[in-house]
């Protein structure tokens, strides 16, 4: 029986490329999956797995989520109550934080303690935004990085997630300083990079997500 995979549409871009990458990952992994882009709360509640992509500003993305009737409540039910696998991508990962510090302070989902802060450093060799390929190093094993070690992924961001607890830090990259490349706890996982733009390594991570059964 095919699993239902919901990609949340809340007005942020890049949805079609995420959908196409997931379809490819499902084919390569031999996973039967019905993948759909939706802002329908009922469809989200019926999803077996949920992906929250995102590009743009933290506040605008949170406002977009809140503006879709029932979507935030459906997400909280599926992820926090039912414990189904969740993947946040780029700003979708940043929204997991308690707050974002872009143009003031703005509440996030609060699912992983921490805040989203600007990229700052004094070395002109490391430009902001952090854009392009960068190697990702695991801090601890995780099923989504199964068979993926020291691979490069594609990044595009000017703010980064600073987790409060190092136990939630799964992988890092370096761009003037150590940055969180992946965070997670329980059934919740987020990546700062774009797996849908990261070619073979990105597809491998999405294949792992489609087959992940959180403990």
C-alpha positions in Angstrom: 0.0 0.0 0.0 1.4 3.4 -1.0 2.3 5.8 1.7 1.0 9.4 1.6 3.7 12.1 1.6 2.5 15.7 2.0 4.6 18.6 1.0 3.2 21.7 2.7 2.2 24.6 0.5 2.1 27.8 2.5 3.2 30.3 -0.2 6.9 29.5 -0.1 8.6 28.6 -3.3 10.6 25.6 -4.6 7.7 23.1 -4.1 7.8 21.5 -7.6 11.5 20.7 -7.4 11.0 19.1 -3.9 8.1 17.1 -5.4 10.2 15.9 -8.4 13.2 15.0 -6.2 10.9 12.9 -3.9 9.3 11.2 -6.8 12.8 10.2 -8.1 13.9 9.1 -4.6 10.8 6.9 -4.3 11.4 5.3 -7.7 15.1 4.6 -6.9 14.3 3.2 -3.4 11.4 1.1 -4.7 9.0 2.8 -2.3 5.3 3.1 -3.2 4.4 6.7 -2.4 1.7 9.1 -3.3 3.5 12.5 -3.1 1.4 15.7 -3.2 1.7 19.4 -2.6 -1.1 20.7 -0.4 -2.4 23.3 2.0 -5.5 21.1 2.8 -5.6 20.4 6.5 -7.5 17.2 6.0 -4.9 15.8 3.6 -2.1 16.8 5.9 -3.8 14.9 8.8 -3.9 11.8 6.6 -0.3 12.0 5.6 2.2 9.3 6.6 5.1 11.6 6.2 5.3 15.4 6.1 7.8 17.8 4.4 8.0 21.5 5.2 10.1 23.3 2.5 10.8 27.0 2.6 12.7 29.9 1.1 12.6 33.5 2.1 12.2 35.3 5.4 11.4 33.6 8.7 8.5 35.8 9.6 6.8 35.7 6.2 7.0 31.9 6.2 5.4 31.6 9.7 2.8 34.1 8.7 2.1 32.0 5.6 1.6 28.9 7.7 -0.7 30.6 10.1 -2.8 32.0 7.2 -3.7 28.6 5.9 -6.9 27.5 7.7 -6.1 24.5 10.0 -2.7 23.8 8.5 -0.7 24.6 11.7 -3.0 22.6 13.8 -2.9 19.7 11.4 0.9 19.8 11.4 1.1 19.8 15.2 -1.3 16.8 15.3 0.5 14.7 12.7 4.0 15.4 14.0 3.7 16.0 17.8 0.7 13.8 18.6 0.9 11.0 16.0 4.7 11.0 15.8 4.9 10.7 12.0 8.2 11.4 10.2 8.8 15.1 9.5 11.4 16.8 7.4 12.0 20.6 7.3 14.1 22.0 4.5 16.0 25.3 4.7 13.5 27.9 6.2 11.3 24.9 6.9 14.1 23.7 9.2 14.6 27.1 10.7 10.9 27.3 11.6 11.4 24.4 14.1 13.2 27.0 16.4 11.6 28.9 19.2 12.2 32.2 17.5 13.8 33.9 14.5 15.9 37.1 14.8 15.3 38.4 11.2 13.9 42.0 11.4 13.1 41.6 15.1 12.1 38.6 17.1 9.4 36.3 15.8 7.9 33.1 17.3 8.7 29.8 15.5 7.1 26.4 15.9 9.2 25.7 19.1 9.7 22.0 18.3 13.5 22.2 18.8 14.8 24.6 21.3 17.0 27.4 19.8 16.9 30.5 17.7 17.6 31.5 14.1 20.3 34.2 13.9 22.2 36.1 11.2 25.3 34.7 9.6 28.1 36.9 10.9 31.9 36.6 10.6 35.0 38.8 10.0 36.6 36.8 7.2 35.9 38.3 3.8 36.5 34.9 2.2 33.2 33.7 3.6 30.4 35.7 2.0 26.8 36.2 3.1 24.6 34.7 1.9 26.2 31.2 2.3 25.4 30.0 -1.2 26.7 26.9 -3.0 28.2 23.5 -2.2 29.6 22.8 1.2 30.7 19.6 2.9 28.5 18.3 5.7 30.0 16.4 8.6 28.0 14.2 10.9 28.1 14.9 14.6 26.2 11.7 15.5 24.7 8.8 13.5 21.2 9.2 12.1 19.0 7.1 9.8 18.6 9.9 7.3 22.4 10.0 6.8 22.6 6.2 6.4 25.4 5.5 3.8 26.1 9.2 3.5 29.4 10.4 4.9 31.3 13.7 4.3 29.2 14.6 1.3 28.7 18.1 -0.1 25.2 19.6 -0.2 23.8 22.8 -1.7 23.2 25.7 0.6 21.5 29.1 0.2 20.9 31.1 3.4 21.8 34.2 5.3 20.5 33.1 8.7 21.2 29.9 10.6 19.7 27.7 13.3 21.6 27.9 16.6 20.2 24.9 18.7 20.0 25.4 22.4 21.0 21.7 23.1 23.9 20.1 21.3 22.1 16.8 21.6 19.8 18.1 18.8 22.7 18.9 16.5 23.0 16.1 13.9 25.4 17.5 11.3 27.5 20.6 10.7 29.2 22.5 8.0 31.7 25.3 8.1 31.3 28.8 6.6 33.4 31.2 8.6 32.2 29.3 11.7 30.6 26.0 12.6 26.9 26.0 11.4 24.1 23.6 12.0 23.5 21.7 8.7 21.0 19.2 10.3 19.0 19.1 13.5 16.6 16.6 14.9 14.9 14.8 17.7 12.5 11.9 17.8 10.5 11.9 14.6 11.5 15.5 13.7 14.4 16.3 11.3 15.5 19.4 9.6 18.3 20.3 7.1 19.6 23.7 6.3 20.7 22.7 2.8 18.5 21.8 -0.1 18.4 18.1 -0.8 16.4 18.6 -3.9 19.3 20.6 -5.4 22.0 18.4 -4.0 22.1 15.7 -6.7 23.1 12.2 -5.7 23.6 13.0 -2.0 20.3 14.8 -1.7 18.4 12.0 -3.4 20.1 9.5 -1.0 18.9 11.5 2.0 15.3 11.7 0.6 15.4 7.9 0.0 16.3 7.5 3.6 13.5 9.8 4.8 11.0 7.8 2.8 12.1 4.6 4.6 12.7 6.1 8.0 10.8 4.6 10.9 11.5 6.7 14.0 12.1 4.7 17.2 
